[in-house]
Amino acid sequence: MLVLIYIFIVTVFSSTVIAQNTYVISDGSSFESKDFYPKFSWDTTPMYYMFGESTRVLFPEEVEHISERTNFICIEKSHALKQLGSAELGAKHDVAAFKKVKPDMKVLFYFNSAYAWPFTSYNKDFTGENIDQHPELKKFLIIDPKTKELAHRRNTFYFDVLNPGFRDWWVNTVAKGVEFSGADGAFIDQMHGFAWLRKDKSEEVQKAMGDMMEALKEKLGSDKIVLGNNAHDKIAQYVFPVVDANMFEHYKSDLLSKEKLLEDWENMLRTAKAGKISVFRVGVEHDGVSEEKKDYYKGAKRNERLAKLSKEKLEYYLACYLIGAQPYSYFQYGWGWTLSSGSLIDYPDLQRPLGDPKGVYSRTTPEGWGFTREFEHASVWVNIETGKAQISWKK
């Protein structure tokens, strides 16, 4: 009799655990969370933070502020470089700081798959001053077909994903950074492999990028997160199947058009149905600020003015996220990638009770650009043609 009671209790408990890790996608299908994913909740807007401070590590109050608002972050590419000498040391320091405050925090280590940023000790020699002294590294870089010199953007060199030796080096290097820093996985920037520089080999470049990301996932192990930036793009067709997460980075104003936002929502559904995490990132620096106002957002008051703009635009961009949000869809908001470009701003609406979505979004008219969606504690309306929105929070 006691054995039967024990079996019954275990069965009920197991069912509860499964239910807690299973979420309803807007089309009615199920999303089953993986054990190594961050804990997800609709209680408030699910937030992802990504930041770096090149001069120093974070202050305790900054760690507290971010920890109160999320359990999913990435530490950016040059974090604490000036203070500690390398980005992996900065990442290691603040991975530990966040884990101390919030043990279940999932922290990602940043690395780029296309640009040879020289911020870690692993790639510090990819500079104009040092590269000729390291021929073993120089062969990992793309030669500009026109100049016959190393291709670069503002003196940052380009990795050559078609080089098998580079791919091996890159996978081992990223894995080393993740292990050393104590991170829970990696955020990988740039999925394109500079395919446009080698149009005759575009398909080969795309396949090589997919192979490299697959090798990274295998090297890191099944319990680590690999997040690919814009892995939903067509150029990343071989990357999307092998990553755990995808960022929708709106890195220019064109990507915030009504057509692109509608496309995003479709891809957020596709991402959820594939059992993957998504991050919907909006930077108000790409808000389509008119030419005559661009200078207004430069100079010493840039952060102050963009902070004001971000508060004015929050309702619209939050509505854009909520219309397409799925289980394990996260919202990232600010105006850049530094600590001072949004991560420390208090946006009260992001802390309001949200609750589960009540199904898929609705289009207000068949051919129009107005959309609505209901959540347990909020009614959302947005018009992505006029740039207007209203979120009615329920008490």
C-alpha positions as CSV (number, residue, x, y, z in Angstrom):
1,M,0.0,0.0,0.0
2,L,2.8,2.4,0.9
3,V,4.6,1.6,-2.3
4,L,1.4,2.5,-4.3
5,I,1.1,5.8,-2.4
6,Y,4.7,6.6,-3.1
7,I,4.3,5.8,-6.9
8,F,1.2,8.0,-6.9
9,I,3.0,11.0,-5.3
10,V,6.0,10.7,-7.6
11,T,3.7,10.5,-10.7
12,V,1.7,13.6,-9.6
13,F,4.9,15.5,-8.9
14,S,6.5,14.6,-12.2
15,S,3.3,15.7,-14.1
16,T,3.5,19.0,-12.3
17,V,7.1,19.5,-13.2
18,I,6.3,18.7,-16.9
19,A,3.4,21.1,-16.8
20,Q,5.6,23.9,-15.4
21,N,8.1,23.4,-18.2
22,T,5.6,23.3,-21.0
23,Y,4.1,26.4,-22.5
24,V,1.4,27.1,-25.1
25,I,2.5,28.6,-28.3
26,S,0.1,31.0,-30.0
27,D,-1.0,28.4,-32.6
28,G,-2.0,26.0,-29.8
29,S,1.1,23.8,-30.0
30,S,3.4,23.2,-27.1
31,F,6.8,24.6,-26.2
32,E,8.8,22.3,-23.9
33,S,11.7,24.1,-22.1
34,K,15.1,22.5,-21.9
35,D,16.8,22.1,-18.5
36,F,19.7,24.4,-19.5
37,Y,17.4,27.3,-20.6
38,P,16.7,30.2,-18.2
39,K,13.5,30.0,-16.2
40,F,10.7,31.7,-18.2
41,S,7.7,33.5,-16.8
42,W,4.9,35.7,-18.1
43,D,4.6,37.4,-14.7
44,T,6.1,40.5,-16.1
45,T,7.6,41.3,-19.5
46,P,10.4,38.7,-20.0
47,M,13.6,40.7,-20.3
48,Y,17.1,40.0,-21.8
49,Y,20.0,42.4,-21.0
50,M,23.2,42.7,-23.0
51,F,25.9,45.2,-22.0
52,G,29.5,46.0,-21.6
53,E,31.6,48.6,-19.8
54,S,35.1,48.7,-21.3
55,T,36.6,50.7,-18.4
56,R,35.6,48.6,-15.4
57,V,33.6,45.8,-13.9
58,L,30.1,46.4,-12.6
59,F,29.4,48.1,-9.3
60,P,27.3,45.9,-6.8
61,E,24.3,48.2,-7.2
62,E,24.4,47.7,-11.0
63,V,24.5,44.0,-10.6
64,E,21.5,44.2,-8.2
65,H,19.6,46.5,-10.6
66,I,19.9,44.1,-13.5
67,S,19.4,41.0,-11.4
68,E,16.1,42.3,-10.2
69,R,14.8,42.6,-13.8
70,T,16.0,39.5,-15.6
71,N,17.7,36.1,-15.3
72,F,19.1,36.1,-18.8
73,I,22.0,38.3,-19.9
74,C,25.1,38.6,-22.1
75,I,28.3,40.4,-21.1
76,E,29.5,42.3,-24.2
77,K,32.8,42.1,-26.1
78,S,35.1,44.6,-24.4
79,H,33.9,44.4,-20.8
80,A,36.4,45.7,-18.2
81,L,39.2,45.6,-20.8
82,K,40.9,48.8,-19.5
83,Q,40.7,47.7,-15.8
84,L,41.6,44.0,-16.1
85,G,43.4,43.7,-19.5
86,S,41.1,41.3,-21.3
87,A,37.4,40.8,-21.9
88,E,37.4,37.3,-20.7
89,L,38.6,38.5,-17.3
90,G,35.8,41.0,-17.2
91,A,33.3,38.4,-18.1
92,K,34.7,36.0,-15.5
93,H,34.5,38.6,-12.8
94,D,30.9,39.6,-13.5
95,V,29.6,36.1,-14.2
96,A,30.6,35.4,-10.6
97,A,29.1,38.6,-9.4
98,F,25.7,37.8,-11.0
99,K,25.7,34.2,-9.9
100,K,26.4,35.3,-6.3
101,V,23.3,37.5,-6.3
102,K,21.2,35.2,-8.4
103,P,22.4,31.7,-8.7
104,D,20.0,30.7,-11.5
105,M,21.1,33.7,-13.7
106,K,22.0,32.5,-17.2
107,V,25.0,34.5,-18.5
108,L,26.4,34.4,-22.0
109,F,30.0,35.1,-23.2
110,Y,30.2,37.3,-26.3
111,F,32.3,36.3,-29.4
112,N,32.1,37.4,-33.0
113,S,32.2,34.9,-35.9
114,A,33.0,37.5,-38.6
115,Y,34.9,40.5,-37.1
116,A,38.2,39.9,-35.4
117,W,37.7,42.2,-32.4
118,P,41.0,42.2,-30.4
119,F,39.5,42.4,-26.9
120,T,40.3,39.0,-25.4
121,S,43.7,37.6,-24.8
122,Y,42.8,34.9,-27.4
123,N,42.5,37.4,-30.3
124,K,44.6,40.4,-29.1
125,D,47.0,40.0,-32.0
126,F,44.5,40.6,-34.7
127,T,45.6,44.2,-35.0
128,G,47.5,46.2,-37.6
129,E,50.5,46.4,-35.3
130,N,50.7,42.7,-34.4
131,I,49.2,40.6,-37.2
132,D,52.3,40.4,-39.4
133,Q,54.2,38.8,-36.5
134,H,51.6,36.0,-36.4
135,P,51.4,34.4,-39.8
136,E,49.5,31.5,-38.2
137,L,46.7,33.9,-37.4
138,K,47.0,36.1,-40.5
139,K,45.9,33.2,-42.6
140,F,42.6,33.1,-40.8
141,L,41.7,36.5,-42.3
142,I,40.0,37.6,-45.6
143,I,42.0,39.3,-48.3
144,D,40.1,42.2,-50.0
145,P,39.8,41.1,-53.6
146,K,40.2,44.7,-54.8
147,T,43.1,45.9,-52.7
148,K,44.8,42.5,-52.1
149,E,45.3,43.7,-48.5
150,L,43.6,42.4,-45.4
151,A,39.9,43.4,-45.5
152,H,38.8,45.5,-42.6
153,R,36.2,47.9,-41.3
154,R,37.7,50.8,-39.4
155,N,40.9,48.6,-38.8
156,T,38.9,45.5,-37.6
157,F,39.8,42.5,-39.7
158,Y,37.5,39.9,-41.2
159,F,37.6,36.2,-40.3
160,D,37.6,33.7,-43.1
161,V,35.0,31.1,-42.3
162,L,36.0,29.1,-45.4
163,N,39.3,28.3,-43.8
164,P,38.9,24.9,-41.9
165,G,41.9,25.8,-39.7
166,F,40.2,29.0,-38.7
167,R,36.9,27.2,-37.9
168,D,38.8,24.8,-35.6
169,W,40.7,27.6,-33.9
170,W,37.5,29.6,-33.5
171,V,35.4,26.8,-32.0
172,N,38.2,26.0,-29.5
173,T,38.7,29.7,-28.6
174,V,35.0,30.3,-27.9
175,A,34.7,27.2,-25.8
176,K,37.8,28.3,-23.9
177,G,36.2,31.7,-23.2
178,V,32.9,30.1,-22.0
179,E,34.7,27.6,-19.7
180,F,37.2,30.2,-18.3
181,S,34.5,32.8,-17.6
182,G,32.0,30.3,-16.1
183,A,29.3,31.4,-18.5
184,D,26.3,29.4,-19.4
185,G,26.9,29.6,-23.1
186,A,27.8,32.0,-25.9
187,F,26.3,34.9,-27.8
188,I,27.7,34.7,-31.3
189,D,27.5,37.8,-33.4
190,Q,27.4,38.1,-37.2
191,M,26.0,35.0,-39.0
192,H,26.9,36.1,-42.6
193,G,30.5,35.1,-43.0
194,F,31.0,38.1,-45.4
195,A,29.2,36.1,-48.1
196,W,28.7,39.2,-50.2
197,L,32.5,39.5,-50.6
198,R,32.6,36.1,-52.3
199,K,29.3,35.9,-54.2
200,D,30.5,33.0,-56.2
201,K,31.0,31.1,-53.0
202,S,27.9,32.4,-51.1
203,E,26.4,28.9,-50.5
204,E,29.7,27.5,-49.5
205,V,30.2,30.3,-47.0
206,Q,26.7,29.8,-45.5
207,K,27.3,26.0,-45.1
208,A,30.7,26.7,-43.5
209,M,29.0,29.0,-41.0
210,G,26.5,26.4,-40.2
211,D,29.2,23.7,-39.7
212,M,31.2,26.0,-37.4
213,M,28.2,26.8,-35.2
214,E,27.2,23.1,-35.1
215,A,30.8,22.3,-34.0
216,L,30.7,24.9,-31.3
217,K,27.4,23.5,-29.9
218,E,29.0,20.1,-29.8
219,K,32.2,21.4,-28.2
220,L,30.3,23.3,-25.5
221,G,28.1,20.4,-24.7
222,S,24.4,19.9,-24.5
223,D,23.9,22.0,-21.4
224,K,25.2,25.3,-22.8
225,I,23.2,27.9,-24.7
226,V,24.3,29.0,-28.2
227,L,22.6,32.2,-29.2
228,G,23.0,33.3,-32.8
229,N,22.4,37.0,-33.8
230,N,19.9,37.2,-36.6
231,A,20.1,33.4,-37.1
232,H,16.6,33.6,-38.6
233,D,17.9,35.4,-41.7
234,K,18.1,33.6,-45.0
235,I,21.8,34.0,-45.1
236,A,21.9,32.0,-41.8
237,Q,19.8,29.1,-43.1
238,Y,22.4,26.5,-42.0
239,V,22.9,28.2,-38.6
240,F,19.3,28.3,-37.4
241,P,18.8,24.5,-37.1
242,V,21.8,24.1,-34.8
243,V,21.5,27.0,-32.4
244,D,19.4,27.2,-29.2
245,A,18.4,30.8,-29.5
246,N,18.0,33.6,-32.0
247,M,18.2,37.4,-31.6
248,F,16.1,39.7,-33.8
249,E,18.5,42.6,-33.9
250,H,17.0,45.7,-35.5
251,Y,20.3,47.3,-36.3
252,K,18.9,49.8,-38.8
253,S,15.7,51.6,-39.2
254,D,14.6,49.6,-42.3
255,L,14.3,46.5,-40.0
256,L,11.6,48.4,-38.0
257,S,9.3,48.8,-41.0
258,K,5.8,47.5,-40.9
259,E,6.6,44.7,-43.3
260,K,9.7,43.6,-41.3
261,L,7.9,43.7,-38.0
262,L,5.1,41.4,-39.4
263,E,7.9,39.1,-40.7
264,D,9.5,39.1,-37.2
265,W,6.3,37.9,-35.7
266,E,6.1,35.0,-38.1
267,N,9.7,34.1,-37.4
268,M,9.1,34.4,-33.6
269,L,6.4,31.7,-34.1
270,R,8.8,29.6,-36.2
271,T,11.5,30.0,-33.5
272,A,9.2,28.9,-30.8
273,K,7.8,25.9,-32.8
274,A,11.5,24.8,-33.2
275,G,11.8,24.9,-29.4
276,K,14.3,27.8,-29.4
277,I,14.6,31.0,-27.4
278,S,14.2,34.3,-29.2
279,V,15.3,37.9,-28.2
280,F,13.4,40.8,-29.7
281,R,16.0,43.6,-29.5
282,V,15.0,47.2,-30.2
283,G,17.5,50.1,-30.1
284,V,15.8,53.5,-30.3
285,E,19.0,54.8,-31.9
286,H,17.5,53.2,-35.0
287,D,14.0,54.8,-34.5
288,G,14.1,56.6,-37.8
289,V,15.2,59.9,-36.3
290,S,14.9,62.6,-39.0
291,E,18.1,63.9,-40.6
292,E,17.7,67.3,-39.1
293,K,17.5,65.7,-35.6
294,K,20.4,63.3,-35.9
295,D,22.9,65.8,-34.5
296,Y,20.7,66.4,-31.5
297,Y,21.4,62.8,-30.4
298,K,25.2,63.2,-30.6
299,G,27.7,64.6,-28.2
300,A,27.9,64.9,-24.4
301,K,24.1,64.7,-23.9
302,R,23.6,61.7,-26.2
303,N,22.7,59.3,-23.4
304,E,20.5,61.7,-21.6
305,R,18.5,62.5,-24.8
306,L,18.2,58.9,-26.0
307,A,17.1,57.9,-22.5
308,K,14.3,60.4,-22.8
309,L,13.4,59.1,-26.3
310,S,13.5,55.5,-25.1
311,K,10.9,56.3,-22.4
312,E,8.7,58.1,-24.9
313,K,8.8,55.2,-27.4
314,L,8.6,52.3,-24.9
315,E,4.8,51.8,-25.2
316,Y,5.1,51.4,-29.0
317,Y,8.1,49.1,-29.1
318,L,6.9,47.0,-26.1
319,A,3.6,46.6,-28.0
320,C,5.5,45.5,-31.1
321,Y,7.2,42.8,-29.0
322,L,4.0,41.7,-27.2
323,I,2.0,41.2,-30.4
324,G,4.5,38.5,-31.6
325,A,5.8,37.2,-28.3
326,Q,5.9,33.5,-27.8
327,P,7.1,31.3,-24.9
328,Y,10.8,32.0,-24.4
329,S,10.6,35.2,-26.3
330,Y,12.5,38.0,-24.5
331,F,12.5,41.8,-24.9
332,Q,15.7,43.8,-25.0
333,Y,15.5,47.6,-25.0
334,G,17.8,50.6,-25.0
335,W,20.0,52.4,-27.5
336,G,23.3,50.6,-27.7
337,W,25.4,47.9,-26.2
338,T,27.2,49.7,-23.4
339,L,26.1,49.7,-19.8
340,S,25.1,53.4,-20.0
341,S,22.8,52.9,-23.0
342,G,19.7,51.6,-21.3
343,S,20.6,48.7,-18.9
344,L,20.4,50.9,-15.8
345,I,17.2,52.8,-16.8
346,D,14.1,52.1,-14.8
347,Y,11.1,51.5,-17.1
348,P,8.2,50.9,-14.7
349,D,5.9,49.4,-17.4
350,L,8.4,46.5,-17.8
351,Q,7.7,45.6,-14.2
352,R,3.9,45.6,-14.4
353,P,2.1,42.3,-14.1
354,L,1.6,40.9,-17.6
355,G,0.2,37.3,-17.3
356,D,-0.2,34.7,-20.0
357,P,-1.2,35.6,-23.5
358,K,-4.8,34.7,-24.4
359,G,-4.0,33.4,-27.9
360,V,-2.8,34.7,-31.2
361,Y,-2.8,38.4,-32.2
362,S,-5.7,39.7,-34.4
363,R,-5.5,42.1,-37.3
364,T,-8.0,44.9,-36.9
365,T,-8.8,45.1,-40.6
366,P,-7.9,42.5,-43.3
367,E,-5.6,44.9,-45.2
368,G,-4.7,47.3,-42.4
369,W,-1.6,47.5,-40.1
370,G,-3.4,47.6,-36.8
371,F,-3.1,44.6,-34.5
372,T,-4.4,43.6,-31.1
373,R,-3.7,40.9,-28.5
374,E,-4.9,40.1,-25.1
375,F,-2.8,39.1,-22.0
376,E,-4.1,38.2,-18.6
377,H,-3.3,41.7,-17.3
378,A,-2.9,43.8,-20.4
379,S,-4.7,44.6,-23.7
380,V,-2.4,45.5,-26.5
381,W,-3.1,47.6,-29.6
382,V,-0.5,48.7,-32.1
383,N,-0.5,50.2,-35.6
384,I,2.9,49.5,-37.2
385,E,2.2,51.9,-40.1
386,T,1.5,55.0,-38.0
387,G,3.8,54.0,-35.1
388,K,1.1,54.4,-32.5
389,A,0.2,52.0,-29.7
390,Q,-1.8,51.6,-26.5
391,I,-1.3,49.1,-23.8
392,S,-4.1,49.1,-21.3
393,W,-2.9,47.5,-18.1
394,K,-5.6,45.8,-16.0
395,K,-5.7,46.1,-12.3
